[in-house]
Amino acid sequence: MSDLGAGTFAERSFAHRNHRATPHRALITQAAAELLERLQQRHGALMFHQSGGCCDGSSPMCYPDGEFLVGDRDILLAVFDVGDGVPVWISGSQFEAWKHTQLIIDVVPGRGGGFSVEAPEGMRFLSRGRAFTDEENELLNGSKPLTGRDFALGGRPPMMGTHIVAQAVDACRIPRPATPSG
């Protein structure tokens, strides 16, 4: 799964710079990206799969790339621009329920899921969410998400800038009501 294209994300050119870009379906906080970089140094290429519940709740599970088998119907939410890229997957059925929500992967103190690589670090990845605006949903409806099958056949997402935000609140801003004019 780690074949995300030539070069690191810092070396790749980004598409769609001069027009309203489709919003990212997933973001990662700076603190989570820093932990992810340390984990990459220890474990090599990594991937996320957004858990759908059961034993680990609804946690983003971080695995060595290829250790979790991505299904044909799984959806690629993003490839985080950390190291050589970290794909973020979700099951197709869970995507249908969450497609109107931007996923923000953050990190907090605690013990991660049993099979997630951050478990021994005393930190755990945490999913936060933000509902897309009507305008963002309209833009997203115009782009077909990449499935596990598409990826296996060589499909790759366009690179559209960084997925890293300083803090989760930067992605989840509280809207301000419009002020009446004169």
Backbone torsions as a table, in degrees:
resi	resn	phi	psi	omega
1	MET	NA	-17.5	-170.5
2	SER	-75.5	-1.0	178.8
3	ASP	-75.9	87.1	-178.5
4	LEU	-100.0	9.4	-179.2
5	GLY	112.9	171.1	-175.9
6	ALA	-73.9	140.8	172.2
7	GLY	78.2	168.9	176.8
8	THR	-81.5	168.7	-179.1
9	PHE	-64.4	-31.0	178.2
10	ALA	-65.2	-26.1	-177.6
11	GLU	-90.8	-12.5	-174.5
12	ARG	-90.1	146.3	177.0
13	SER	-84.0	149.9	-177.3
14	PHE	-104.4	140.0	179.4
15	ALA	-88.1	169.3	171.1
16	HIS	62.8	37.2	-177.8
17	ARG	-76.6	-27.7	-169.4
18	ASN	-103.4	15.0	174.9
19	HIS	-146.4	170.8	-178.6
20	ARG	-59.8	108.0	-176.2
21	ALA	-81.1	150.2	173.2
22	THR	-62.5	133.9	-179.2
23	PRO	-66.7	152.9	176.3
24	HIS	-68.9	138.3	176.4
25	ARG	-77.7	-20.1	179.0
26	ALA	-143.6	143.6	176.3
27	LEU	-130.2	166.2	176.5
28	ILE	-135.6	139.8	178.2
29	THR	-74.9	159.3	179.4
30	GLN	-57.9	-43.6	-179.6
31	ALA	-62.4	-41.8	178.6
32	ALA	-67.6	-37.5	178.6
33	ALA	-64.9	-38.8	178.6
34	GLU	-65.2	-42.0	176.0
35	LEU	-63.9	-41.6	179.7
36	LEU	-60.5	-40.1	177.2
37	GLU	-62.0	-43.9	178.3
38	ARG	-63.0	-40.4	179.3
39	LEU	-66.8	-35.3	177.0
40	GLN	-64.1	-37.7	179.3
41	GLN	-62.8	-33.4	-180.0
42	ARG	-85.2	-38.8	-169.8
43	HIS	-111.3	-7.8	-175.3
44	GLY	82.5	-155.2	-177.1
45	ALA	-59.1	139.3	-178.1
46	LEU	-126.5	166.2	175.1
47	MET	-146.7	158.2	172.4
48	PHE	-111.9	147.1	165.9
49	HIS	-132.5	122.2	179.7
50	GLN	-73.5	112.2	-177.6
51	SER	-65.0	145.7	-178.6
52	GLY	-97.7	12.2	179.0
53	GLY	124.1	-151.5	-179.9
54	CYS	69.7	-132.4	-169.7
55	CYS	-63.1	-40.5	-176.0
56	ASP	-101.4	19.6	179.7
57	GLY	65.4	-134.2	179.9
58	SER	-120.4	55.0	-175.8
59	SER	-93.2	149.7	170.1
60	PRO	-77.2	117.6	-178.4
61	MET	-93.6	130.5	-178.6
62	CYS	-108.1	122.4	-175.8
63	TYR	-125.6	155.4	166.4
64	PRO	-59.1	137.1	-176.2
65	ASP	-55.7	130.3	179.5
66	GLY	92.5	-13.3	179.6
67	GLU	-74.9	-30.5	175.7
68	PHE	-102.7	125.5	-178.8
69	LEU	-81.4	118.5	178.3
70	VAL	-79.8	129.5	-179.9
71	GLY	-82.7	160.7	179.3
72	ASP	-57.0	-31.3	-176.4
73	ARG	-97.0	-3.5	175.2
74	ASP	-63.3	153.0	-177.3
75	ILE	-113.3	133.6	174.9
76	LEU	-85.2	111.6	179.7
77	LEU	-78.3	-37.7	-175.1
78	ALA	-168.9	166.7	165.9
79	VAL	-124.7	107.1	-177.7
80	PHE	-66.6	137.7	179.9
81	ASP	-82.8	62.8	176.9
82	VAL	-122.8	123.2	-176.8
83	GLY	60.5	-130.7	179.4
84	ASP	-88.5	10.4	178.2
85	GLY	107.8	137.7	180.0
86	VAL	-127.8	108.1	179.6
87	PRO	-71.0	146.6	178.9
88	VAL	-121.5	115.0	-176.3
89	TRP	-111.5	156.5	174.7
90	ILE	-146.2	150.0	179.0
91	SER	-66.3	151.6	-179.7
92	GLY	-58.9	-41.3	-179.4
93	SER	-68.4	-37.9	178.0
94	GLN	-70.7	-35.1	176.8
95	PHE	-58.6	-41.8	179.6
96	GLU	-57.4	-38.3	179.2
97	ALA	-75.6	-29.2	-173.5
98	TRP	-107.3	3.9	-171.0
99	LYS	-62.8	-16.2	178.4
100	HIS	-95.3	11.0	-174.4
101	THR	-125.6	132.2	173.0
102	GLN	-84.9	129.8	179.3
103	LEU	-90.5	129.0	175.9
104	ILE	-118.2	116.6	178.9
105	ILE	-91.3	121.3	-178.0
106	ASP	-119.8	178.8	177.2
107	VAL	-134.7	139.7	179.8
108	VAL	-138.4	159.1	175.5
109	PRO	-62.7	144.3	179.1
110	GLY	143.7	-178.8	-178.8
111	ARG	-101.2	126.3	179.2
112	GLY	-71.2	171.8	177.4
113	GLY	-57.1	148.6	-173.9
114	GLY	-49.9	-35.3	-176.9
115	PHE	-103.9	-3.3	-179.4
116	SER	-80.0	137.1	-170.3
117	VAL	-65.0	-18.2	-179.9
118	GLU	-83.2	-5.7	-175.0
119	ALA	-47.7	-45.6	-178.2
120	PRO	-78.3	-2.8	-172.9
121	GLU	-82.7	-9.8	-174.8
122	GLY	78.0	10.5	177.3
123	MET	-130.6	157.6	174.8
124	ARG	-140.2	145.1	175.0
125	PHE	-74.7	144.6	-176.9
126	LEU	-135.4	135.4	176.4
127	SER	-90.4	130.4	171.1
128	ARG	-118.1	162.6	-177.9
129	GLY	-139.2	155.1	176.1
130	ARG	-139.5	128.8	176.9
131	ALA	-69.5	132.6	175.6
132	PHE	-67.5	149.3	174.6
133	THR	-72.5	167.3	176.8
134	ASP	-58.5	-42.1	179.4
135	GLU	-62.6	-43.4	179.2
136	GLU	-64.9	-41.8	177.8
137	ASN	-61.3	-38.2	177.7
138	GLU	-62.0	-44.7	177.7
139	LEU	-63.4	-42.5	-179.3
140	LEU	-67.3	-34.9	179.1
141	ASN	-63.4	-22.0	179.1
142	GLY	-83.5	-3.2	-179.6
143	SER	-125.9	127.2	-179.8
144	LYS	-78.5	128.7	178.2
145	PRO	-68.3	151.1	179.9
146	LEU	-82.5	128.3	179.1
147	THR	-95.1	168.7	174.9
148	GLY	-58.2	-38.1	177.9
149	ARG	-64.3	-46.5	178.2
150	ASP	-56.3	-44.6	-178.2
151	PHE	-63.4	-43.8	179.7
152	ALA	-62.2	-28.6	179.3
153	LEU	-88.8	7.1	175.0
154	GLY	103.4	-1.2	178.0
155	GLY	-66.9	140.9	178.0
156	ARG	-137.2	148.1	179.4
157	PRO	-75.3	153.1	174.0
158	PRO	-69.9	148.7	177.8
159	MET	-90.6	119.0	-174.7
160	MET	-127.6	48.2	176.8
161	GLY	92.5	-177.4	-173.3
162	THR	-74.6	152.2	174.8
163	HIS	-106.7	5.9	-174.7
164	ILE	-97.5	129.4	174.5
165	VAL	-117.8	150.5	-177.3
166	ALA	-58.5	-49.8	179.9
167	GLN	-142.8	160.5	-179.5
168	ALA	-57.3	-35.1	-178.7
169	VAL	-62.1	-25.0	178.0
170	ASP	-66.4	-27.6	177.7
171	ALA	-92.1	-22.1	-174.6
172	CYS	-113.6	49.7	-178.7
173	ARG	-61.7	145.4	176.5
174	ILE	-83.9	123.0	-179.0
175	PRO	-66.4	142.2	178.0
176	ARG	-98.3	136.4	177.4
177	PRO	-65.7	147.4	178.1
178	ALA	-65.3	140.3	177.8
179	THR	-89.9	135.8	179.6
180	PRO	-67.1	140.4	179.1
181	SER	-94.5	138.6	177.3
182	GLY	25.8	NA	NA
